[in-house]
Amino acid sequence: MKAGCVVGYSEELHITVSEDHYPVFSSKVIHPVYSTASLVSDMEWVSRKCILPFLEEHEEGMGGAVTVRHVAPCTKGTIVTLEAVVTEVTPQKVVTLVEASTKNELIGKGTVTQLIVSKEKIQQLLQQATLRR
């Protein structure tokens, strides 16, 4: 990784809750709220924003782990701000603490671990996965 991805570096993401964020199972909306799955996806995206400027040409980030507590619901039209703050950096991984909040309350919090892997290694892993099918 290039220099600059250090503990304390942060990025933000702002989303407006829409029907696309609702939890859907078997083609049925369960609740008209921001789903935990959408929260996790947005946490991964804001965390990825923390590494993108620092990846070398031959590197890529891969998801390693996500922990999340979804503590409050929010409904359609709510603006959610997600902030990722880098808490750990090694040559092989970057960990971020992510908080998601509305203007009034915290709605979710967790960590995202991204593995920093060579594109060549990713191709090898994909080939191995294909052979295991």
Salt bridges, closest charged atoms under 4 A:
GLU12 OE1 - HIS14 NE2 3.06
GLU19 OE2 - LYS76 NZ 3.13
GLU60 OE2 - ARG48 NH1 2.83
GLU88 OE2 - LYS93 NZ 3.50
GLU99 OE2 - LYS109 NZ 3.39
